[in-house]
Amino acid sequence: MTGRAGRRRFGSVRRLPSGRFQASFAGPDGQRRNAPETFATKGDAGRWLTMTESAMISGTWTDLERGKLSLQEYGQRWIEQRPGLRPRTVDLYQWLFARYLGPRLGKTRLIDLNPQQVRQWRHELLSDGVSESMTAKAYRLLRAVLNTAVEDGLIAKNPCQIKGGGTESPAERPTISASQVLDLADRMPDQYRMLVLLAVFGNLRWGEVTALRRLDVDVDCGTVAVRGALSERSTGEMLLGPPKSAAGLRTVMLPAPVAEQLRVHLDTHVEAGDQAWIFSGAAGQPLRRSNFNKLVGWSEAVLQMGLTGLHFHDLRHTGNHLAAQTPGATLRDLMVRMGHGTMRAALIYQHASQDADRHIADSLSQRLAPLWPAATGESIELSRADRLAPGSRERTQNARRSADERRESGGITRGGL
């Protein structure tokens, strides 16, 4: 016969037909929960309730019932509900989870995950040939998911306890010289030559440079305004959103030769109208990273130059190195130019760094001067024309003269900022 429930301030204890004692209590959501095991004595059951109450008061209590959720179920929900994730980050997390977490740990209940199991999972990934960098990314995702599980009260402690498990030590990305930058630019189709120059000498990310429109460019002042970034999702959808960070919203001053080359590019390859893309693909649509290498013959160009393994994002890396070599440029100046740092830091130093940014641009101009015989005007285009196929000189000169005539007649509207 079942015994009568004991009266307690927190929870209750009753004797079962087996003679053992069962403890139960009402959780924060009002739902009654039983202890995960029965007890030999009423006192043991009472002590378990006392410890449970203490854990709830101190905030260390875990909901064992909810902790029975599988990592697969909780992790997918975590990715869907995580605030502030950029679309491409969502795609990356879903890919990492489906490839590395789900197949090996997905069916495991949250409350059953332990440090030994996590260590074994990581060891298996590395043993199967997964790179240290990719393993570190997967480990950081698992750790972040389980940190939230701790905050939700589903588990008492995060089992990701591997020191350095989420640290990446990627090989240093290559940089190239200023002369190699010009050589590489000249190997691109003419309408994409400026893409290389802006990535390097404007310190722009792929998403930032491909998101530029006429309204973002002021060639008279020699500046480009970074207002957004394009990203391509795994579904093929193209999204125009904010830059990578708040500090990414910035105006970058260009070296004088690059600004002049940009003027020619606008006159020759960009449609009229403030919203026209500075660089476009088929049918005037934004450039896609997925087919850019094939579109411009990137692999062939870097192979001919002996730069196998050079990626487009290495151009910004190169530009950052060149800017960092500018005498007198402080870390704060470089952070603003490169779009690094917090919004607060960017706001504090944005105005103060304008003169320093001009100094960086002027220093880059001097660096380019020996490579381009003249730093401004038509002779820049002529120096490039000497390196191009026959007929290119005349087309460039004609485009330049046409642009000069339109400016004299007031036919060109200066892009606002």
Buried (B, 14 or more C-beta within 10 A) or exposed (E): EEBEEBEBEBBBBBBEEEEBBBBBBEBEEEEEBEBEEBBEEBEBBBEBBBEBBEBBEEEEBBBBBBBEBBBBBBBBEBBEEBEEBBBBEBBBBBEBBEEBBBEBBBEBBBBBBBEEBBBEBBEEBEEEEBEEEBBBBBBBBBBBBBBBBBEBBBBBEBBBEBEEBBEBEEEEBBBBEBEBBBBBBBBBEBBBBBBBBBBBBBBBBBBBBBBBBBBBBBBEBBBBBBBBBBBBEEEEEBBBBEBBEBBBBBBBBBBBBBBBBBBBBBBBBBEEEEEBBBBBBEEEEBBBBEEBBEBBBBEEBBEEBEBEEBEBEBBBBBBBEBBBEBEEBEEBBBBBBBBBBEEEBBEBBBEEBBEBBEBBBBBBBEBBBEBBEBBEEBBBBBBBBEEBEEEBBEBBBEBBEEBEEEBEEEEBEEBEE
